Amino acid sequence: LLFSMPGLPGLAAAKLGASSTLISDQTSSVVQILEKNIKRNFVSDANHVAALQYSWNDTLPKQFDLVLGADVVYQQV
């Protein structure tokens, strides 16, 4: 069984010093999990990490220097 905590790449980037990190998913239930994971991992310093419900068809809320992708391919069967 291989499992990755939702938001792991973004959380790792934030822990490694990214000045601003936006972690997203297209489903609200996953965004709620992302928000919990942010609170768990950034108890006192969560100002630079945020979760956002986002679909690839939406316009990005701002420009980014780097975009990390994980599980970006989805096919419903």
Disulfide bonds with the S-S distance in Angstrom:
none
